[in-house]
Amino acid sequence: MAVPAEEATEKMVEHLRAAETALQANDLEEAENNVTRASMLQAQISDENLMIRYKALYAQILDKNNRFAEAGLRYYDLSVRSQLTADEKTQALQNSVICTVLAPPGMHRTRLLKLLVKDDRVENFVGFKILQNMFMEKLISPDLLPHFEVLLKENQKIRDRDGNTILEKAVLQHNLLAVSRIYKCVSFDDVSELLGIAPELVETAVTRLISTGSLNGEVDQIDRLITFKEPEKKSPIDWNSYVISVCEQTNRVNELIATHHPEWHAQRVQNQPN
């Protein structure tokens, strides 16, 4: 038997409140567990404002988990919702821009780039030039970064083991991929001068990109050269994008089941631990 709409609403509010409390305490695992439980009640919720609250909270949790491609897509979805005020839409769109720039390469970031560079609302945003260069596979100048950096939240400013911020790593990775479109063979020193970074950082970053399959090439440590190769016909699987895609498809299946078989879905939801 399906959960009555009023009861579903009460459960949704309860799960969202728990998720918000966990998020404030920086307990991201508990926050996501609760927002996932809330997602199972979507088909029975008619309150649009409650759904907006759910969508906004989910985007924030993904953002804090550094799952920027997923967060960017959800922020963009919020930016076109009629229930939001003009200022709220602008903030959601700016958040989408930030997450897109910080996201690793992959099909979800590519999708976001296409959406954003074609959206007239983004043209005057801080970061639009960065988006354009990413989309067009052009080098990103360091001069574009300072104004963008001030927009970042604390979780977006963390540094990795090499001392690089998420933004620095994303831009470096993009620029090295852009360099591979320009040169077939280039020295560490030339790339260092071109990008304004230490040769040692160039070597480390390129080696990492090659080892993960993001870049097709070879590093000659003796002659200090990078040789770029044409992408293979069968490119390696982007596991990060693949996992995100599977999760999104699973969520869509869940929503379809809730829509077409509400009683069966509601029974399964009731049997889940609170």
Secondary structure, 3 states (H helix, E strand, C coil): CCCCHHHHHHHHHHHHHHHHHHHHCCCHHHHHHHHHHHHCCHHHCCCHHHHHHHHHHHHHHHHHCCCHHHHHHHHHHHHCCCCCCHHHHHHHHHHHHHHHHHCCCCHHHHHHHHHHHCCHHHCCCCCHHHHHHHHHCCCCCHHHHHHHHCCCCHHHCCECCCCCEHHHHHHHHHHHHHHHHHCCEEEHHHHHHHHCCCHHHHHHHHHHHHHCCCCCEEEECCCCEEEECCCCCCCCCCHHHHHHHHHHHHHHHHHHHHHHCHHHHHHHHHCCCC
